[in-house]
Amino acid sequence: MAPVEQVGAAPRLVVPPTAWLRRWLHLVSDALTYGPPSAAVNFFTGSQRPVDPETVWRFFTYPYPDFIQSIVDNYPPAARRQRLVARMLEQSHAGGIEYHYDLSNDFYRLFLDKTFMFYSCADFKSPGDTLEQAQLNKANHLLSLIDPKPGEAILELGCGWGSMLRHIDAHTGDKQNLSGYTLSREQKRYIEEKFGFNVMLEDFVTTDLGRERYDKIYSIGAIEHVRPDEILPLSKKIYAALKPGGRAVHHFFSLNGDDPTATSMVTAQLFFPGSILSLHGQHLAAAREAGFTLTNDSEHDYRPTLRAWFDNLVANRDRAHELVGIQQTNKYLAFFASSWAFFNLKQATLHRLVLVKG
C-alpha cells in the first residue's frame, strides 16, 4: 500500500514512481491483449488516487477521428475477441451477478434515484426532469405495457431492488400474486426485509418456470445477462409459462450491427463478467420461433441516465470511497462514461418489447 504523507491537517496519498510505471506498463500490455477500451478502464481503475471526473468523462466521450475509432472498434482481431469472451462465459451467471450487484446496497443508493433505486434506463421527457421524475416516467410507461390487474400472477425476471414490484403493487394492491427471481443475495435480502415480496434466489435461465402459470412475465435490465445461446430456450420457456393470451414485456439493450463479439463485449467483462449481449435481430427471431406475436418494439435513450448516475456519484465520492474504496469508485466513473459512449456510438440500443402469447 502506498504511504500517506501529512500535508497540514489533510492526509495526501503519495504514489511511488514505481506504481506509476507499473500502471503505464499495464496500460500498454492491456491495450495489446484486450484492446484500448479495456486498457483505459483498467488504467483509471488502477489509480490509487481519486481520478478527475472531467478527465474520465472527456476521455471516453470525446468524438475521436473515424480512423482512430475504427482501430478501437476492431482491435483485438475477431478471433482473439471470440477466445477472450468464450473464456469468460465459462463461469456461472451467479458469479458475474454477485461480482457486480453485491458490492454494497448503500453504494448504489449514492447514485441511483431516491424513489425506486432503478438501475436501468430512465425516460427523460423534458430538460428539467430530475432522475427521480425520469424513473417514474419509465415506471409508468412499463406499467402501461405490462397492464397488471389484481388477481393476475405476475413474475419479474431479475428484480433488482424491487423497484417495479413496488410500482405494480401500488397499482394493483395485490402483493401476494407478485414474485421475482434474482441472483443477488444483497438484493434479495433488501427486498424481503423492506417490502416483503416473494423473491427466489435462482437463475431464471435454468430454473423451471412451469406451464401456463403466469398472466404476465416481465424483465427490466435482466435480458442483457442472458447469453446468445440461451435466448431461444428462454423465449420458449417464457412462452410455455404464460397462460393463453398472456404477455411478456422486456426492457433491455441489445447489440446493433452483425458482430456478436464486438470489442465492447470484451470491455463489458470488466463490469459484468460472464455476460454478453445478443444482436437485436436474434431476440426478435427467437420470439417469433417461440410462438410470440410482437406488438411493441420501442427505442429509448440511455445517455441521460448514465450522465445522471455519473454526476450523482461524483457528488457523493467521499462516501463512496468509505463504502467501496477509491479504486471501485474510479471504476464506476469509467463504467458510466464508457457506457455513455457505447450508446452514443450506436453500438447498442435500449428496447422495450411486448410479446403476446396466442
N, C-alpha and C positions, 0 to 999 in steps of 0.2 A: 504494500500500500504506500502511496506517495506521502511524504512528510507534510505536516501543516506548519506554516510559518505565521507567527502572530504579527499583525500589522495594526497598531493601535488596539482597539477593542475587538476588531473583527478578524477571525481566522481566515487565511488565504491558502488555498491548496497550491503547493509547489510541485509541479510535474517535472521530474528529472529529464534531462535531454534524451536519455536512452528511451524513455517512454514515448516521446515524440517520434524518435527514429523508428521504433517498433510500429507505431501507428502508420507511418508513411510506407514502410516496407509491406505491412499487411494490406494497405490500400492497393499497392501495385499487384501484389500476389492475388488478392481477391478479384481485382479487375480482370486479370488474365484467366482466372479459374471460373468465376461466376458471372462476370460482366460488370460494367461500370455502375449500374444502379445498385446492385448488391454491395459493391465495394464502397459506394458513397454512404449507404445506410450504416454499414459496419464502421466506417470512419467516424461518423458523427456519434454513433452509439458508444464507440470506444473511448470517447473523451472523458477524462476523469473530472473535468470541469463542466459546469453548465454551458451548453452551446448557445451562441447568439441566435435567437429565434428568427430574426430577419435574414440572417445569413443562410440558415437552413431553408427558409421559405423560398428565397430568391434562387438558391442553388437548384432546387428541384422543379420550380415552376417557371424558370426563365425559358423563353422560347428559343431554343438553340437552332442554328442553321440546319437545313434539311440534311446535308451530308453528315453532320455530326449525329443528328437524331437517328439517321439510318444505321450508323455504326452501333449506337446504343441499343437500337431495337433488334439488331441481328447478330449480336455477339453475346454469349458464345454461339458457335455454329449449332445448327439444329440437332445434329446427332449428340453433341455433348449436353445440350439442354435436356434432351429426352432422357439421357442417362442420369443426370442430376435429379430431375423430377421423379423418375422412376424409383430412385434410391430413397427419396423422402416419402414416397407413397407406400413404402413397406411398413411404416408404422401405423398404429391404430388411430381411428378417428379420435378416440378419447384422449390420447396423449397430446395431440395438437390442440384440442379444445381446452384441456386443462392448462396447457402451456400459456395460452393467450388469455382466457377468461378468468382463471382462478388466481390472478395476480393480486387483486385486492378490490373488494367492493367499494371501499372508501376512496380508492384511487379513481375509479370510474366516475364516482359522484362529482369529482372535481371538474370534469369537462362535459358530461352528459347533461341533458335537460333536467331541471329540478322536479318537474311534474311526473314524468313517466320513467326516466332513465332508459330511453330508447337508444340502442346502439345500432342505428340504421338510418338510412337517408330520410330526411325531413322534407316537407313541402313549404318552401319559402315563397309565398304568393305575392308579397309586396316587399319593397326595400326596407320597410320599417318593422318587419316581422322579427320578433325575438326567436331564439332557438325553441323556447317553450311553446310559442304560438305555432311555429312551423311544425313541431312534432305533433301538436294537437290537430293541425290541418291534415297531416299524414294519417293519424289515427282515425279521424273521421272519414277520410277517403277509403281506407281499408275497411272500416266498419260498413260503409255503403256497399263495398264489393262482397264482403262476407255475408251481409244481410242476416245477422243472427236473430233467432227468435226464441223466446222462453220454451223450454221443453226439448230443444234440439241438442243432440250430442255433438259437441264441437271439440276438435283436437288441434292443438298447436304443435308443430314440429320445430323444436329448438326455441324454447320460450323465453330466453334471456332472463331479465329480472321481473318477468310477469307483466310487462307493460300493457300488451294487448289483451291479455286475460282480464286485467283490471278494467280496461275500457269496455270490453264486451259485457262483463259482469255489471258494470254501472248502467249499461243499456238494457240488459235483459233481466237483471236481478236473479239470475239462475246459476249460481256458482257451482252447484253440485253436478251439473252437466258439462262443465268445462274441465279439460285436462291438458297436460302438456308433457313433452319429452325434453330432456336436457342431458348433456354430458358434463356439465359443470357442477361440481359439488357445492361451490360457493353460491351459485345462482339458485340451486335447489333449496339450500338452507335459507337463503334470503327470502324466497317466495313463500316457503312454508311458514316461516316464523312471522313474517309481516302480513301475509294476505290469506294464508290457509287454502291455497289451491292444491289440487291433486297433481303433483309433478313426479314423473318417473325418471330415475337416473338410468336411462337406457339409450342405446343407439337406434334411432328410428330407421336407419338404413337397413339394419339387420334384424330388428325385432319384428314379431308377428303383429300386424295391426288388426287382424281379424277380418271378417267378411260382413259387409253391409251393417257396420256398427255405428258409423258416424253420418250425420247430416252435412257437416262442413269440416273440412280439414284445411288448415292454412299454415303458412310459414312466412317469417319476416327475417331476412338475412341469414337463413339457415341452408338454403339450397346451394349456396356458394361452397359449402363444405362437402357436398356430395360429389364424388369423383365421376369422371365421364362414363366409366363402365358401369356405374351404379344408377345412372339417370333413368334408363328404361326399366330395369327391375323395380325401382322405387315408384315410378309412374304407374306401373301395373299394380303394385301393391296398394297404392293410394286409391286407385280406381276400384279395386276389389273391396276395400274397407268402407267405401262410401255407399250409402243407400241409393236406390234408383232416384235420379233427379238431384242427387247431392252435388256439391261443388267444392273444388279445390281452388284456393287463392294463394298465389306465391308472389312475394315481394323479394327480388333478388337481382344481382347484376351478373351478366354473362359476357363472354368474350365476343368481340366483333372480329371480322376477318375470317381467315380459314386456317390459322396456325394454332393447334391445340396446346403446344408447348412454347408459347411466346416467351421472350426474355422476362417479361413481367411475372410469369409464373415461377421463374427461378427466384426472383426477388421476394415474391409472396411467401416463400418458405421461411423467410426470416421472421415473419409475423404469425403465419398460420401453417406451421409445419404439418405436412401430410394432407393439405387441402390444395385443390387445383380447380380452377373454373372450367366450365364447359362452353363450347360455342353455342350461341343462341339458337342457331338452326337445329342443333342436336336436341335442345329442350323441346322445341316445337314438334320435331319429328317423333320424339318419344311420347309426347302427349297424344299425338294422333294415333300412334301404334297401340297405345294402351286402350284407346277407345273414347277418349275425351273429345268434346266439342269446345273449341276455343271461342270465347265470347268477348274477351278483352285482352289486349296487349298494349299497355301504355308505357311511355318512356318518361323518365324523371331525372332531374339534375342533382347529382350528389355533391357537386363542388361547394355550394354554400354551407352545407352541413359540415363538411370537412374543415372549412375555414373557421367555422364557429367553434368546433372542438379544439382546433389548434389554438385559437385566441383564448379560450377558457383555460386550457392547460398552461399557457404562458402566464395568465393572470394568477394561477394557483401553483406556480412552480415550487415555491418554498415548501408548501405542504406536500406536494408530490415527491420532492426529494426525501422528506421524512418517511413517507409511506413505502416507496418502492426504490429509492435511491436515484442518484444523478444519472447514471447510465440508462436505466429504464425510461426515465423521463426524456432524456435525449432521443432515445429510440422511438418513442411515441410521437415526438415532434417531427422526426424524419418520416414516420409512418403516415401521418396526416398530410404532410407536404407532398410526399411522393405519390400518395393515393390521389390527391387533387390533380397532379399532373397526369396520372394514369387515365382519369376520366376526361381531362381537358384535351388530351391527345386522341380521345375517342377510341381508346383501346378496349374499352368496355362500356356498357350502358346499363343503367338501372331500369328494370322492367317490373310491371305488375301484371300477372296473368290471372285470368279467371277461366277455369276449366269445368265443364259441366258433364256429369255422367248421364248418358242417355238411358 
